[in-house]
C-alpha cells in the first residue's frame, strides 16, 4: 500500500522523535523528509501517493513539475 506525502512526513517525524538514536531510522527519516519536500516543491499535494511517483520516475530528482 502506497503512502501519501502527508503520511511520509508523519512517518519521518515519528522516526526522528522516537528512534533518534538508531542510525538506520534517522537515515530513513531523512529520505522520507527529502522525498516529501521535493515533491511538494514540484507541486504535488499532501494526498498524492509517493511510491507510484517514484516507481514511474526512479528518483525524486527526476520527477517533473506537476501540471
PDB file of N, H, CA, C and O in Angstrom:
ATOM      1  N   UNK A   1       0.837  -1.166   0.000  1.00  0.00           N
ATOM      2  CA  UNK A   1       0.000   0.000   0.000  1.00  0.00           C
ATOM      3  C   UNK A   1       0.892   1.243   0.000  1.00  0.00           C
ATOM      4  O   UNK A   1       1.791   1.380   0.830  1.00  0.00           O
ATOM      5  N   UNK A   2       0.631   2.120  -0.921  1.00  0.00           N
ATOM      6  H   UNK A   2      -0.100   2.009  -1.595  1.00  0.00           H
ATOM      7  CA  UNK A   2       1.423   3.343  -1.044  1.00  0.00           C
ATOM      8  C   UNK A   2       1.025   4.349   0.035  1.00  0.00           C
ATOM      9  O   UNK A   2      -0.129   4.414   0.456  1.00  0.00           O
ATOM     10  N   UNK A   3       2.004   5.119   0.463  1.00  0.00           N
ATOM     11  H   UNK A   3       2.942   5.066   0.121  1.00  0.00           H
ATOM     12  CA  UNK A   3       1.726   6.161   1.458  1.00  0.00           C
ATOM     13  C   UNK A   3       1.655   7.512   0.763  1.00  0.00           C
ATOM     14  O   UNK A   3       2.312   7.742  -0.253  1.00  0.00           O
ATOM     15  N   UNK A   4       0.854   8.391   1.322  1.00  0.00           N
ATOM     16  H   UNK A   4       0.320   8.205   2.146  1.00  0.00           H
ATOM     17  CA  UNK A   4       0.757   9.744   0.791  1.00  0.00           C
ATOM     18  C   UNK A   4       1.954  10.565   1.270  1.00  0.00           C
ATOM     19  O   UNK A   4       2.703  10.142   2.150  1.00  0.00           O
ATOM     20  N   UNK A   5       2.113  11.727   0.681  1.00  0.00           N
ATOM     21  H   UNK A   5       1.505  12.071  -0.034  1.00  0.00           H
ATOM     22  CA  UNK A   5       3.181  12.620   1.113  1.00  0.00           C
ATOM     23  C   UNK A   5       2.993  12.978   2.587  1.00  0.00           C
ATOM     24  O   UNK A   5       3.963  13.030   3.344  1.00  0.00           O
ATOM     25  N   UNK A   6       1.755  13.222   2.992  1.00  0.00           N
ATOM     26  H   UNK A   6       0.967  13.179   2.377  1.00  0.00           H
ATOM     27  CA  UNK A   6       1.472  13.543   4.402  1.00  0.00           C
ATOM     28  C   UNK A   6       1.886  12.390   5.307  1.00  0.00           C
ATOM     29  O   UNK A   6       2.499  12.617   6.350  1.00  0.00           O
ATOM     30  N   UNK A   7       1.564  11.167   4.929  1.00  0.00           N
ATOM     31  H   UNK A   7       1.066  10.983   4.081  1.00  0.00           H
ATOM     32  CA  UNK A   7       1.942  10.001   5.731  1.00  0.00           C
ATOM     33  C   UNK A   7       3.460   9.840   5.789  1.00  0.00           C
ATOM     34  O   UNK A   7       4.002   9.429   6.815  1.00  0.00           O
ATOM     35  N   UNK A   8       4.146  10.160   4.694  1.00  0.00           N
ATOM     36  H   UNK A   8       3.705  10.493   3.860  1.00  0.00           H
ATOM     37  CA  UNK A   8       5.609  10.102   4.686  1.00  0.00           C
ATOM     38  C   UNK A   8       6.193  11.120   5.658  1.00  0.00           C
ATOM     39  O   UNK A   8       7.155  10.829   6.370  1.00  0.00           O
ATOM     40  N   UNK A   9       5.606  12.317   5.683  1.00  0.00           N
ATOM     41  H   UNK A   9       4.825  12.553   5.105  1.00  0.00           H
ATOM     42  CA  UNK A   9       6.056  13.338   6.632  1.00  0.00           C
ATOM     43  C   UNK A   9       5.791  12.913   8.071  1.00  0.00           C
ATOM     44  O   UNK A   9       6.632  13.117   8.947  1.00  0.00           O
ATOM     45  N   UNK A  10       4.637  12.332   8.313  1.00  0.00           N
ATOM     46  H   UNK A  10       3.954  12.167   7.601  1.00  0.00           H
ATOM     47  CA  UNK A  10       4.306  11.864   9.662  1.00  0.00           C
ATOM     48  C   UNK A  10       5.244  10.740  10.091  1.00  0.00           C
ATOM     49  O   UNK A  10       5.675  10.690  11.243  1.00  0.00           O
ATOM     50  N   UNK A  11       5.557   9.845   9.167  1.00  0.00           N
ATOM     51  H   UNK A  11       5.208   9.886   8.231  1.00  0.00           H
ATOM     52  CA  UNK A  11       6.472   8.743   9.470  1.00  0.00           C
ATOM     53  C   UNK A  11       7.882   9.272   9.754  1.00  0.00           C
ATOM     54  O   UNK A  11       8.548   8.812  10.681  1.00  0.00           O
ATOM     55  N   UNK A  12       8.323  10.231   8.959  1.00  0.00           N
ATOM     56  H   UNK A  12       7.782  10.605   8.206  1.00  0.00           H
ATOM     57  CA  UNK A  12       9.637  10.826   9.190  1.00  0.00           C
ATOM     58  C   UNK A  12       9.684  11.481  10.565  1.00  0.00           C
ATOM     59  O   UNK A  12      10.657  11.322  11.302  1.00  0.00           O
ATOM     60  N   UNK A  13       8.637  12.212  10.904  1.00  0.00           N
ATOM     61  H   UNK A  13       7.846  12.341  10.304  1.00  0.00           H
ATOM     62  CA  UNK A  13       8.569  12.858  12.217  1.00  0.00           C
ATOM     63  C   UNK A  13       8.619  11.814  13.331  1.00  0.00           C
ATOM     64  O   UNK A  13       9.351  11.985  14.306  1.00  0.00           O
ATOM     65  N   UNK A  14       7.861  10.754  13.194  1.00  0.00           N
ATOM     66  H   UNK A  14       7.267  10.616  12.402  1.00  0.00           H
ATOM     67  CA  UNK A  14       7.840   9.686  14.190  1.00  0.00           C
ATOM     68  C   UNK A  14       9.232   9.076  14.340  1.00  0.00           C
ATOM     69  O   UNK A  14       9.724   8.908  15.456  1.00  0.00           O
ATOM     70  N   UNK A  15       9.865   8.746  13.216  1.00  0.00           N
ATOM     71  H   UNK A  15       9.466   8.882  12.309  1.00  0.00           H
ATOM     72  CA  UNK A  15      11.193   8.142  13.266  1.00  0.00           C
ATOM     73  C   UNK A  15      12.206   9.065  13.930  1.00  0.00           C
ATOM     74  O   UNK A  15      13.064   8.610  14.686  1.00  0.00           O
ATOM     75  N   UNK A  16      12.107  10.356  13.651  1.00  0.00           N
ATOM     76  H   UNK A  16      11.410  10.726  13.037  1.00  0.00           H
ATOM     77  CA  UNK A  16      13.034  11.305  14.278  1.00  0.00           C
ATOM     78  C   UNK A  16      12.745  11.486  15.758  1.00  0.00           C
ATOM     79  O   UNK A  16      13.673  11.652  16.549  1.00  0.00           O
ATOM     80  N   UNK A  17      11.484  11.459  16.146  1.00  0.00           N
ATOM     81  H   UNK A  17      10.730  11.324  15.503  1.00  0.00           H
ATOM     82  CA  UNK A  17      11.113  11.658  17.548  1.00  0.00           C
ATOM     83  C   UNK A  17      11.372  10.419  18.409  1.00  0.00           C
ATOM     84  O   UNK A  17      11.858  10.538  19.534  1.00  0.00           O
ATOM     85  N   UNK A  18      11.053   9.246  17.892  1.00  0.00           N
ATOM     86  H   UNK A  18      10.658   9.150  16.978  1.00  0.00           H
ATOM     87  CA  UNK A  18      11.078   8.026  18.698  1.00  0.00           C
ATOM     88  C   UNK A  18      12.346   7.191  18.541  1.00  0.00           C
ATOM     89  O   UNK A  18      12.694   6.423  19.439  1.00  0.00           O
ATOM     90  N   UNK A  19      13.036   7.330  17.419  1.00  0.00           N
ATOM     91  H   UNK A  19      12.753   7.953  16.689  1.00  0.00           H
ATOM     92  CA  UNK A  19      14.168   6.438  17.138  1.00  0.00           C
ATOM     93  C   UNK A  19      15.432   7.216  16.778  1.00  0.00           C
ATOM     94  O   UNK A  19      16.251   6.747  15.987  1.00  0.00           O
ATOM     95  N   UNK A  20      15.584   8.383  17.349  1.00  0.00           N
ATOM     96  H   UNK A  20      14.918   8.763  17.991  1.00  0.00           H
ATOM     97  CA  UNK A  20      16.706   9.260  17.008  1.00  0.00           C
ATOM     98  C   UNK A  20      18.064   8.601  17.230  1.00  0.00           C
ATOM     99  O   UNK A  20      19.034   8.942  16.553  1.00  0.00           O
ATOM    100  N   UNK A  21      18.144   7.668  18.165  1.00  0.00           N
ATOM    101  H   UNK A  21      17.356   7.391  18.715  1.00  0.00           H
ATOM    102  CA  UNK A  21      19.426   7.025  18.466  1.00  0.00           C
ATOM    103  C   UNK A  21      19.822   5.970  17.441  1.00  0.00           C
ATOM    104  O   UNK A  21      20.979   5.550  17.401  1.00  0.00           O
ATOM    105  N   UNK A  22      18.878   5.539  16.615  1.00  0.00           N
ATOM    106  H   UNK A  22      17.939   5.880  16.648  1.00  0.00           H
ATOM    107  CA  UNK A  22      19.154   4.492  15.633  1.00  0.00           C
ATOM    108  C   UNK A  22      19.503   5.123  14.290  1.00  0.00           C
ATOM    109  O   UNK A  22      18.684   5.821  13.693  1.00  0.00           O
ATOM    110  N   UNK A  23      20.714   4.876  13.821  1.00  0.00           N
ATOM    111  H   UNK A  23      21.380   4.309  14.306  1.00  0.00           H
ATOM    112  CA  UNK A  23      21.177   5.483  12.564  1.00  0.00           C
ATOM    113  C   UNK A  23      20.275   5.113  11.392  1.00  0.00           C
ATOM    114  O   UNK A  23      19.954   5.975  10.573  1.00  0.00           O
ATOM    115  N   UNK A  24      19.859   3.848  11.292  1.00  0.00           N
ATOM    116  H   UNK A  24      20.120   3.148  11.957  1.00  0.00           H
ATOM    117  CA  UNK A  24      19.019   3.470  10.144  1.00  0.00           C
ATOM    118  C   UNK A  24      17.678   4.187  10.176  1.00  0.00           C
ATOM    119  O   UNK A  24      17.135   4.503   9.118  1.00  0.00           O
ATOM    120  N   UNK A  25      17.129   4.452  11.349  1.00  0.00           N
ATOM    121  H   UNK A  25      17.570   4.195  12.209  1.00  0.00           H
ATOM    122  CA  UNK A  25      15.861   5.180  11.457  1.00  0.00           C
ATOM    123  C   UNK A  25      16.058   6.636  11.039  1.00  0.00           C
ATOM    124  O   UNK A  25      15.202   7.209  10.366  1.00  0.00           O
ATOM    125  N   UNK A  26      17.180   7.235  11.435  1.00  0.00           N
ATOM    126  H   UNK A  26      17.876   6.769  11.982  1.00  0.00           H
ATOM    127  CA  UNK A  26      17.471   8.608  11.014  1.00  0.00           C
ATOM    128  C   UNK A  26      17.654   8.680   9.505  1.00  0.00           C
ATOM    129  O   UNK A  26      17.214   9.634   8.863  1.00  0.00           O
ATOM    130  N   UNK A  27      18.306   7.669   8.944  1.00  0.00           N
ATOM    131  H   UNK A  27      18.664   6.894   9.465  1.00  0.00           H
ATOM    132  CA  UNK A  27      18.528   7.629   7.503  1.00  0.00           C
ATOM    133  C   UNK A  27      17.206   7.519   6.748  1.00  0.00           C
ATOM    134  O   UNK A  27      16.991   8.213   5.755  1.00  0.00           O
ATOM    135  N   UNK A  28      16.335   6.654   7.220  1.00  0.00           N
ATOM    136  H   UNK A  28      16.509   6.090   8.028  1.00  0.00           H
ATOM    137  CA  UNK A  28      15.017   6.504   6.601  1.00  0.00           C
ATOM    138  C   UNK A  28      14.226   7.802   6.723  1.00  0.00           C
ATOM    139  O   UNK A  28      13.600   8.242   5.759  1.00  0.00           O
ATOM    140  N   UNK A  29      14.254   8.404   7.886  1.00  0.00           N
ATOM    141  H   UNK A  29      14.763   8.046   8.669  1.00  0.00           H
ATOM    142  CA  UNK A  29      13.528   9.655   8.113  1.00  0.00           C
ATOM    143  C   UNK A  29      14.036  10.762   7.194  1.00  0.00           C
ATOM    144  O   UNK A  29      13.246  11.521   6.634  1.00  0.00           O
ATOM    145  N   UNK A  30      15.352  10.851   7.040  1.00  0.00           N
ATOM    146  H   UNK A  30      15.994  10.234   7.494  1.00  0.00           H
ATOM    147  CA  UNK A  30      15.917  11.873   6.148  1.00  0.00           C
ATOM    148  C   UNK A  30      15.448  11.662   4.717  1.00  0.00           C
ATOM    149  O   UNK A  30      15.101  12.623   4.029  1.00  0.00           O
ATOM    150  N   UNK A  31      15.435  10.415   4.263  1.00  0.00           N
ATOM    151  H   UNK A  31      15.717   9.635   4.821  1.00  0.00           H
ATOM    152  CA  UNK A  31      14.987  10.131   2.897  1.00  0.00           C
ATOM    153  C   UNK A  31      13.497  10.434   2.731  1.00  0.00           C
ATOM    154  O   UNK A  31      13.092  11.013   1.723  1.00  0.00           O
ATOM    155  N   UNK A  32      12.680  10.045   3.717  1.00  0.00           N
ATOM    156  H   UNK A  32      13.009   9.575   4.535  1.00  0.00           H
ATOM    157  CA  UNK A  32      11.248  10.336   3.660  1.00  0.00           C
ATOM    158  C   UNK A  32      11.015  11.839   3.603  1.00  0.00           C
ATOM    159  O   UNK A  32      10.219  12.326   2.799  1.00  0.00           O
ATOM    160  N   UNK A  33      11.709  12.558   4.453  1.00  0.00           N
ATOM    161  H   UNK A  33      12.355  12.163   5.105  1.00  0.00           H
ATOM    162  CA  UNK A  33      11.560  14.005   4.507  1.00  0.00           C
ATOM    163  C   UNK A  33      12.010  14.648   3.201  1.00  0.00           C
ATOM    164  O   UNK A  33      11.319  15.514   2.663  1.00  0.00           O
ATOM    165  N   UNK A  34      13.151  14.233   2.697  1.00  0.00           N
ATOM    166  H   UNK A  34      13.711  13.529   3.134  1.00  0.00           H
ATOM    167  CA  UNK A  34      13.681  14.767   1.437  1.00  0.00           C
ATOM    168  C   UNK A  34      12.692  14.536   0.294  1.00  0.00           C
ATOM    169  O   UNK A  34      12.364  15.465  -0.445  1.00  0.00           O
ATOM    170  N   UNK A  35      12.223  13.304   0.152  1.00  0.00           N
ATOM    171  H   UNK A  35      12.489  12.550   0.752  1.00  0.00           H
ATOM    172  CA  UNK A  35      11.289  12.986  -0.936  1.00  0.00           C
ATOM    173  C   UNK A  35      10.019  13.818  -0.823  1.00  0.00           C
ATOM    174  O   UNK A  35       9.540  14.356  -1.821  1.00  0.00           O
ATOM    175  N   UNK A  36       9.475  13.928   0.376  1.00  0.00           N
ATOM    176  H   UNK A  36       9.864  13.491   1.187  1.00  0.00           H
ATOM    177  CA  UNK A  36       8.232  14.676   0.575  1.00  0.00           C
ATOM    178  C   UNK A  36       8.424  16.149   0.234  1.00  0.00           C
ATOM    179  O   UNK A  36       7.585  16.741  -0.445  1.00  0.00           O
ATOM    180  N   UNK A  37       9.505  16.739   0.693  1.00  0.00           N
ATOM    181  H   UNK A  37      10.187  16.258   1.245  1.00  0.00           H
ATOM    182  CA  UNK A  37       9.748  18.162   0.440  1.00  0.00           C
ATOM    183  C   UNK A  37       9.930  18.419  -1.051  1.00  0.00           C
ATOM    184  O   UNK A  37       9.357  19.366  -1.589  1.00  0.00           O
ATOM    185  N   UNK A  38      10.714  17.594  -1.716  1.00  0.00           N
ATOM    186  H   UNK A  38      11.179  16.825  -1.279  1.00  0.00           H
ATOM    187  CA  UNK A  38      10.941  17.776  -3.156  1.00  0.00           C
ATOM    188  C   UNK A  38       9.627  17.669  -3.920  1.00  0.00           C
ATOM    189  O   UNK A  38       9.354  18.486  -4.799  1.00  0.00           O
ATOM    190  N   UNK A  39       8.809  16.667  -3.592  1.00  0.00           N
ATOM    191  H   UNK A  39       9.031  16.004  -2.878  1.00  0.00           H
ATOM    192  CA  UNK A  39       7.530  16.509  -4.283  1.00  0.00           C
ATOM    193  C   UNK A  39       6.613  17.699  -4.034  1.00  0.00           C
ATOM    194  O   UNK A  39       5.941  18.162  -4.956  1.00  0.00           O
ATOM    195  N   UNK A  40       6.574  18.195  -2.813  1.00  0.00           N
ATOM    196  H   UNK A  40       7.120  17.819  -2.064  1.00  0.00           H
ATOM    197  CA  UNK A  40       5.763  19.376  -2.520  1.00  0.00           C
ATOM    198  C   UNK A  40       6.271  20.590  -3.298  1.00  0.00           C
ATOM    199  O   UNK A  40       5.472  21.369  -3.818  1.00  0.00           O
ATOM    200  N   UNK A  41       7.570  20.754  -3.380  1.00  0.00           N
ATOM    201  H   UNK A  41       8.220  20.121  -2.958  1.00  0.00           H
ATOM    202  CA  UNK A  41       8.150  21.863  -4.143  1.00  0.00           C
ATOM    203  C   UNK A  41       7.816  21.769  -5.628  1.00  0.00           C
ATOM    204  O   UNK A  41       7.743  22.782  -6.322  1.00  0.00           O
ATOM    205  N   UNK A  42       7.616  20.544  -6.108  1.00  0.00           N
ATOM    206  H   UNK A  42       7.675  19.720  -5.543  1.00  0.00           H
ATOM    207  CA  UNK A  42       7.293  20.332  -7.517  1.00  0.00           C
ATOM    208  C   UNK A  42       5.793  20.400  -7.787  1.00  0.00           C
ATOM    209  O   UNK A  42       5.346  20.120  -8.899  1.00  0.00           O
ATOM    210  N   UNK A  43       5.031  20.768  -6.786  1.00  0.00           N
ATOM    211  H   UNK A  43       5.394  20.996  -5.882  1.00  0.00           H
ATOM    212  CA  UNK A  43       3.608  20.999  -6.989  1.00  0.00           C
ATOM    213  C   UNK A  43       2.688  19.854  -6.632  1.00  0.00           C
ATOM    214  O   UNK A  43       1.481  19.934  -6.864  1.00  0.00           O
ATOM    215  N   UNK A  44       3.241  18.776  -6.066  1.00  0.00           N
ATOM    216  H   UNK A  44       4.221  18.711  -5.878  1.00  0.00           H
ATOM    217  CA  UNK A  44       2.395  17.667  -5.646  1.00  0.00           C
ATOM    218  C   UNK A  44       1.710  18.038  -4.339  1.00  0.00           C
ATOM    219  O   UNK A  44       2.168  18.919  -3.611  1.00  0.00           O
ATOM    220  N   UNK A  45       0.619  17.361  -4.054  1.00  0.00           N
ATOM    221  H   UNK A  45       0.247  16.646  -4.646  1.00  0.00           H
ATOM    222  CA  UNK A  45      -0.180  17.690  -2.878  1.00  0.00           C
ATOM    223  C   UNK A  45       0.024  16.656  -1.779  1.00  0.00           C
ATOM    224  O   UNK A  45       0.518  15.556  -2.029  1.00  0.00           O
ATOM    225  N   UNK A  46      -0.359  17.018  -0.571  1.00  0.00           N
ATOM    226  H   UNK A  46      -0.761  17.911  -0.368  1.00  0.00           H
ATOM    227  CA  UNK A  46      -0.171  16.137   0.583  1.00  0.00           C
ATOM    228  C   UNK A  46      -0.857  14.783   0.426  1.00  0.00           C
ATOM    229  O   UNK A  46      -0.410  13.798   1.013  1.00  0.00           O
ATOM    230  N   UNK A  47      -1.934  14.718  -0.357  1.00  0.00           N
ATOM    231  H   UNK A  47      -2.297  15.519  -0.834  1.00  0.00           H
ATOM    232  CA  UNK A  47      -2.646  13.451  -0.508  1.00  0.00           C
ATOM    233  C   UNK A  47      -2.166  12.629  -1.707  1.00  0.00           C
ATOM    234  O   UNK A  47      -2.712  11.557  -1.965  1.00  0.00           O
ATOM    235  N   UNK A  48      -1.154  13.109  -2.447  1.00  0.00           N
ATOM    236  H   UNK A  48      -0.711  13.980  -2.237  1.00  0.00           H
ATOM    237  CA  UNK A  48      -0.575  12.317  -3.534  1.00  0.00           C
ATOM    238  C   UNK A  48       0.267  11.198  -2.951  1.00  0.00           C
ATOM    239  O   UNK A  48       0.943  11.386  -1.940  1.00  0.00           O
ATOM    240  N   UNK A  49       0.227  10.025  -3.589  1.00  0.00           N
ATOM    241  H   UNK A  49      -0.322   9.872  -4.411  1.00  0.00           H
ATOM    242  CA  UNK A  49       0.993   8.872  -3.111  1.00  0.00           C
ATOM    243  C   UNK A  49       2.428   8.926  -3.619  1.00  0.00           C
ATOM    244  O   UNK A  49       2.670   9.215  -4.791  1.00  0.00           O
ATOM    245  N   UNK A  50       3.362   8.650  -2.741  1.00  0.00           N
ATOM    246  H   UNK A  50       3.165   8.416  -1.789  1.00  0.00           H
ATOM    247  CA  UNK A  50       4.786   8.770  -3.042  1.00  0.00           C
ATOM    248  C   UNK A  50       5.293   7.640  -3.941  1.00  0.00           C
ATOM    249  O   UNK A  50       5.929   7.907  -4.961  1.00  0.00           O
ATOM    250  N   UNK A  51       5.024   6.395  -3.581  1.00  0.00           N
ATOM    251  H   UNK A  51       4.508   6.179  -2.753  1.00  0.00           H
ATOM    252  CA  UNK A  51       5.625   5.259  -4.284  1.00  0.00           C
ATOM    253  C   UNK A  51       5.302   5.203  -5.774  1.00  0.00           C
ATOM    254  O   UNK A  51       6.212   4.977  -6.571  1.00  0.00           O
ATOM    255  N   UNK A  52       4.049   5.397  -6.189  1.00  0.00           N
ATOM    256  H   UNK A  52       3.309   5.581  -5.541  1.00  0.00           H
ATOM    257  CA  UNK A  52       3.783   5.354  -7.633  1.00  0.00           C
ATOM    258  C   UNK A  52       4.573   6.408  -8.408  1.00  0.00           C
ATOM    259  O   UNK A  52       5.003   6.164  -9.536  1.00  0.00           O
ATOM    260  N   UNK A  53       4.760   7.572  -7.801  1.00  0.00           N
ATOM    261  H   UNK A  53       4.411   7.770  -6.885  1.00  0.00           H
ATOM    262  CA  UNK A  53       5.528   8.634  -8.457  1.00  0.00           C
ATOM    263  C   UNK A  53       6.986   8.204  -8.583  1.00  0.00           C
ATOM    264  O   UNK A  53       7.584   8.334  -9.651  1.00  0.00           O
ATOM    265  N   UNK A  54       7.557   7.693  -7.493  1.00  0.00           N
ATOM    266  H   UNK A  54       7.071   7.587  -6.626  1.00  0.00           H
ATOM    267  CA  UNK A  54       8.964   7.277  -7.518  1.00  0.00           C
ATOM    268  C   UNK A  54       9.181   6.067  -8.426  1.00  0.00           C
ATOM    269  O   UNK A  54      10.213   5.968  -9.090  1.00  0.00           O
ATOM    270  N   UNK A  55       8.217   5.153  -8.459  1.00  0.00           N
ATOM    271  H   UNK A  55       7.379   5.234  -7.920  1.00  0.00           H
ATOM    272  CA  UNK A  55       8.339   3.989  -9.339  1.00  0.00           C
ATOM    273  C   UNK A  55       8.341   4.416 -10.803  1.00  0.00           C
ATOM    274  O   UNK A  55       9.058   3.840 -11.621  1.00  0.00           O
ATOM    275  N   UNK A  56       7.548   5.414 -11.129  1.00  0.00           N
ATOM    276  H   UNK A  56       6.966   5.882 -10.465  1.00  0.00           H
ATOM    277  CA  UNK A  56       7.474   5.871 -12.518  1.00  0.00           C
ATOM    278  C   UNK A  56       8.747   6.573 -12.962  1.00  0.00           C
ATOM    279  O   UNK A  56       9.188   6.399 -14.098  1.00  0.00           O
ATOM    280  N   UNK A  57       9.348   7.373 -12.070  1.00  0.00           N
ATOM    281  H   UNK A  57       8.990   7.515 -11.147  1.00  0.00           H
ATOM    282  CA  UNK A  57      10.498   8.192 -12.460  1.00  0.00           C
ATOM    283  C   UNK A  57      11.829   7.709 -11.901  1.00  0.00           C
ATOM    284  O   UNK A  57      12.883   8.179 -12.329  1.00  0.00           O
ATOM    285  N   UNK A  58      11.796   6.783 -10.956  1.00  0.00           N
ATOM    286  H   UNK A  58      10.940   6.401 -10.609  1.00  0.00           H
ATOM    287  CA  UNK A  58      13.018   6.191 -10.438  1.00  0.00           C
ATOM    288  C   UNK A  58      13.692   6.976  -9.326  1.00  0.00           C
ATOM    289  O   UNK A  58      14.252   6.382  -8.405  1.00  0.00           O
ATOM    290  N   UNK A  59      13.650   8.282  -9.396  1.00  0.00           N
ATOM    291  H   UNK A  59      13.195   8.765 -10.144  1.00  0.00           H
ATOM    292  CA  UNK A  59      14.328   9.123  -8.419  1.00  0.00           C
ATOM    293  C   UNK A  59      13.524  10.396  -8.257  1.00  0.00           C
ATOM    294  O   UNK A  59      13.014  10.942  -9.235  1.00  0.00           O
ATOM    295  N   UNK A  60      13.410  10.869  -7.036  1.00  0.00           N
ATOM    296  H   UNK A  60      13.825  10.426  -6.242  1.00  0.00           H
ATOM    297  CA  UNK A  60      12.615  12.067  -6.771  1.00  0.00           C
ATOM    298  C   UNK A  60      13.136  13.275  -7.553  1.00  0.00           C
ATOM    299  O   UNK A  60      12.356  14.149  -7.932  1.00  0.00           O
ATOM    300  N   UNK A  61      14.428  13.328  -7.794  1.00  0.00           N
ATOM    301  H   UNK A  61      15.062  12.618  -7.486  1.00  0.00           H
ATOM    302  CA  UNK A  61      15.004  14.454  -8.534  1.00  0.00           C
ATOM    303  C   UNK A  61      14.622  14.438 -10.007  1.00  0.00           C
ATOM    304  O   UNK A  61      14.700  15.466 -10.680  1.00  0.00           O
ATOM    305  N   UNK A  62      14.205  13.264 -10.518  1.00  0.00           N
ATOM    306  H   UNK A  62      14.142  12.429  -9.972  1.00  0.00           H
ATOM    307  CA  UNK A  62      13.803  13.137 -11.924  1.00  0.00           C
ATOM    308  C   UNK A  62      12.324  13.366 -12.138  1.00  0.00           C
ATOM    309  O   UNK A  62      11.863  13.392 -13.279  1.00  0.00           O
ATOM    310  N   UNK A  63      11.568  13.532 -11.062  1.00  0.00           N
ATOM    311  H   UNK A  63      11.942  13.511 -10.135  1.00  0.00           H
ATOM    312  CA  UNK A  63      10.129  13.752 -11.163  1.00  0.00           C
ATOM    313  C   UNK A  63       9.883  15.156 -11.717  1.00  0.00           C
ATOM    314  O   UNK A  63      10.445  16.130 -11.215  1.00  0.00           O
ATOM    315  N   UNK A  64       9.048  15.261 -12.748  1.00  0.00           N
ATOM    316  H   UNK A  64       8.591  14.471 -13.156  1.00  0.00           H
ATOM    317  CA  UNK A  64       8.765  16.594 -13.303  1.00  0.00           C
ATOM    318  C   UNK A  64       7.806  17.379 -12.419  1.00  0.00           C
ATOM    319  O   UNK A  64       7.167  16.824 -11.525  1.00  0.00           O
ATOM    320  N   UNK A  65       7.716  18.657 -12.682  1.00  0.00           N
ATOM    321  H   UNK A  65       8.234  19.108 -13.409  1.00  0.00           H
ATOM    322  CA  UNK A  65       6.739  19.501 -12.015  1.00  0.00           C
ATOM    323  C   UNK A  65       5.349  18.955 -12.308  1.00  0.00           C
ATOM    324  O   UNK A  65       5.086  18.481 -13.414  1.00  0.00           O
ATOM    325  N   UNK A  66       4.460  19.018 -11.324  1.00  0.00           N
ATOM    326  H   UNK A  66       4.673  19.403 -10.426  1.00  0.00           H
ATOM    327  CA  UNK A  66       3.077  18.567 -11.538  1.00  0.00           C
ATOM    328  C   UNK A  66       2.334  19.645 -12.303  1.00  0.00           C
ATOM    329  O   UNK A  66       2.456  20.835 -12.013  1.00  0.00           O
ATOM    330  N   UNK A  67       1.564  19.206 -13.280  1.00  0.00           N
ATOM    331  H   UNK A  67       1.465  18.239 -13.515  1.00  0.00           H
ATOM    332  CA  UNK A  67       0.795  20.146 -14.114  1.00  0.00           C
ATOM    333  C   UNK A  67      -0.527  20.447 -13.508  1.00  0.00           C
ATOM    334  O   UNK A  67      -1.304  21.217 -14.072  1.00  0.00           O
TER     335      UNK A  67
END
